[in-house]
């Protein structure tokens, strides 16, 4: 039963979404069945081209932005309307998935109210929610004189470098907007995201003195690279861990006499023998933080630990920025309040803020310093980034309704 708090116009929007629901699911199946792993550049662009045509059909001006060769990413899709009515809104999604062409998980399948597919909820489902919410507004002639920019990036899962190029267009769009809404996977029907932790990469390189293992620990040979790497990682765990929202993870380690690591694929080879003191170790990891201050505190502690070497060893740690933090601002909470009102008017229940410690980084983080943001508005499901990724079809239409009414009310403030 629809709430009596909905206007007649809003009821018409809801009716359009209900009418278009099966078409939305069919379209989702179509785009999920096209592989768009981040490094499948042609696949990402193919999915973008399909969305591009759909936005053009509802009178959005579109453009595909190719990335320079050195960025090694497909590019981004932007679609927009222009005007001065109400709030200027930026809607953010991404076209790529973590499942590359060699993944065995490639097909959209439905079992009852559950759909399975690569990127079904992360985040092609969210992209389709954006498209069909706007389609309902356009069908009711409600987008005139409003500025809405849709930005679907092609490399959210593995952001192209340098960031100054790969996120330039997204940041420029934010600078001429008032509000940004992100459609990454929903963390629950009654949650939205007002804050996200930032993400940074780190690499530890350790050197030891190669020698016969019978001489390890003496003054001339020392401890070897693997003991030194172990010391460093253990001290990270005992001396850096503990602050709320701060986490760090060593994701891959190679050590021995000779190692070779492919930085692009994170795959490598190591050679060593039990009777040879290892001379080299590489560890690659990630760091998550809620503020720049927290990030710098952690980095300082890690550097100090790395510099306190065991005998006859040396170590260097380097950091690479990836995503800044999206902090829980007053403006973000005001957006949450408006979303909560929409949800209650739809009889969908109260929407509250999700714990930022349980969310990863996303594209909203790059533009949070310029606009008020709300994220986690996309499709519901489970198993994102795994071969068991699912989409909850029973909530898909309800979330599209919520999105459409939120946009409608924002452009009429």
Secondary structure as the mmCIF struct_conf table of DSSP 4:
data_model
#
loop_
_struct_conf.conf_type_id
_struct_conf.id
_struct_conf.beg_label_comp_id
_struct_conf.beg_label_asym_id
_struct_conf.beg_label_seq_id
_struct_conf.end_label_comp_id
_struct_conf.end_label_asym_id
_struct_conf.end_label_seq_id
TURN_TY1_P TURN_TY1_P1 UNK A 4 UNK A 5
BEND BEND1 UNK A 6 UNK A 6
HELX_RH_AL_P HELX_RH_AL_P1 UNK A 8 UNK A 32
TURN_TY1_P TURN_TY1_P2 UNK A 33 UNK A 33
BEND BEND2 UNK A 34 UNK A 34
STRN STRN1 UNK A 37 UNK A 37
TURN_TY1_P TURN_TY1_P3 UNK A 38 UNK A 39
HELX_RH_AL_P HELX_RH_AL_P2 UNK A 41 UNK A 57
TURN_TY1_P TURN_TY1_P4 UNK A 58 UNK A 59
STRN STRN2 UNK A 61 UNK A 66
HELX_LH_PP_P HELX_LH_PP_P1 UNK A 67 UNK A 68
HELX_RH_3T_P HELX_RH_3T_P1 UNK A 69 UNK A 71
BEND BEND3 UNK A 73 UNK A 73
STRN STRN3 UNK A 75 UNK A 81
BEND BEND4 UNK A 85 UNK A 86
STRN STRN4 UNK A 89 UNK A 94
STRN STRN5 UNK A 97 UNK A 97
BEND BEND5 UNK A 98 UNK A 98
TURN_TY1_P TURN_TY1_P5 UNK A 101 UNK A 102
BEND BEND6 UNK A 104 UNK A 104
STRN STRN6 UNK A 109 UNK A 111
TURN_TY1_P TURN_TY1_P6 UNK A 112 UNK A 113
STRN STRN7 UNK A 114 UNK A 116
TURN_TY1_P TURN_TY1_P7 UNK A 118 UNK A 119
HELX_RH_PI_P HELX_RH_PI_P1 UNK A 120 UNK A 124
HELX_RH_AL_P HELX_RH_AL_P3 UNK A 125 UNK A 139
TURN_TY1_P TURN_TY1_P8 UNK A 140 UNK A 141
TURN_TY1_P TURN_TY1_P9 UNK A 144 UNK A 145
STRN STRN8 UNK A 148 UNK A 153
BEND BEND7 UNK A 154 UNK A 154
BEND BEND8 UNK A 156 UNK A 158
BEND BEND9 UNK A 161 UNK A 162
HELX_RH_AL_P HELX_RH_AL_P4 UNK A 163 UNK A 166
TURN_TY1_P TURN_TY1_P10 UNK A 167 UNK A 167
HELX_RH_AL_P HELX_RH_AL_P5 UNK A 168 UNK A 175
TURN_TY1_P TURN_TY1_P11 UNK A 176 UNK A 176
BEND BEND10 UNK A 178 UNK A 178
STRN STRN9 UNK A 179 UNK A 182
BEND BEND11 UNK A 184 UNK A 184
BEND BEND12 UNK A 187 UNK A 187
TURN_TY1_P TURN_TY1_P12 UNK A 189 UNK A 190
STRN STRN10 UNK A 191 UNK A 192
STRN STRN11 UNK A 193 UNK A 193
BEND BEND13 UNK A 194 UNK A 194
STRN STRN12 UNK A 196 UNK A 196
STRN STRN13 UNK A 198 UNK A 207
STRN STRN14 UNK A 211 UNK A 212
HELX_RH_3T_P HELX_RH_3T_P2 UNK A 213 UNK A 215
TURN_TY1_P TURN_TY1_P13 UNK A 216 UNK A 217
BEND BEND14 UNK A 218 UNK A 218
TURN_TY1_P TURN_TY1_P14 UNK A 219 UNK A 221
BEND BEND15 UNK A 223 UNK A 223
HELX_RH_AL_P HELX_RH_AL_P6 UNK A 225 UNK A 235
HELX_RH_PI_P HELX_RH_PI_P2 UNK A 236 UNK A 240
TURN_TY1_P TURN_TY1_P15 UNK A 241 UNK A 242
BEND BEND16 UNK A 243 UNK A 243
TURN_TY1_P TURN_TY1_P16 UNK A 244 UNK A 245
STRN STRN15 UNK A 247 UNK A 256
BEND BEND17 UNK A 257 UNK A 257
STRN STRN16 UNK A 258 UNK A 262
TURN_TY1_P TURN_TY1_P17 UNK A 263 UNK A 266
STRN STRN17 UNK A 267 UNK A 271
TURN_TY1_P TURN_TY1_P18 UNK A 274 UNK A 275
STRN STRN18 UNK A 276 UNK A 277
STRN STRN19 UNK A 280 UNK A 289
BEND BEND18 UNK A 290 UNK A 291
HELX_RH_AL_P HELX_RH_AL_P7 UNK A 292 UNK A 306
TURN_TY1_P TURN_TY1_P19 UNK A 307 UNK A 307
BEND BEND19 UNK A 308 UNK A 308
HELX_LH_PP_P HELX_LH_PP_P2 UNK A 309 UNK A 310
TURN_TY1_P TURN_TY1_P20 UNK A 311 UNK A 312
STRN STRN20 UNK A 314 UNK A 323
STRN STRN21 UNK A 326 UNK A 326
HELX_RH_AL_P HELX_RH_AL_P8 UNK A 330 UNK A 345
TURN_TY1_P TURN_TY1_P21 UNK A 346 UNK A 347
STRN STRN22 UNK A 352 UNK A 353
HELX_LH_PP_P HELX_LH_PP_P3 UNK A 354 UNK A 355
HELX_RH_3T_P HELX_RH_3T_P3 UNK A 356 UNK A 358
TURN_TY1_P TURN_TY1_P22 UNK A 363 UNK A 363
HELX_RH_AL_P HELX_RH_AL_P9 UNK A 364 UNK A 367
TURN_TY1_P TURN_TY1_P23 UNK A 368 UNK A 370
BEND BEND20 UNK A 371 UNK A 371
STRN STRN23 UNK A 372 UNK A 374
STRN STRN24 UNK A 375 UNK A 375
BEND BEND21 UNK A 378 UNK A 378
STRN STRN25 UNK A 381 UNK A 382
TURN_TY1_P TURN_TY1_P24 UNK A 384 UNK A 385
BEND BEND22 UNK A 386 UNK A 386
TURN_TY1_P TURN_TY1_P25 UNK A 387 UNK A 388
STRN STRN26 UNK A 390 UNK A 392
HELX_RH_3T_P HELX_RH_3T_P4 UNK A 393 UNK A 395
HELX_RH_AL_P HELX_RH_AL_P10 UNK A 396 UNK A 410
TURN_TY1_P TURN_TY1_P26 UNK A 411 UNK A 412
#
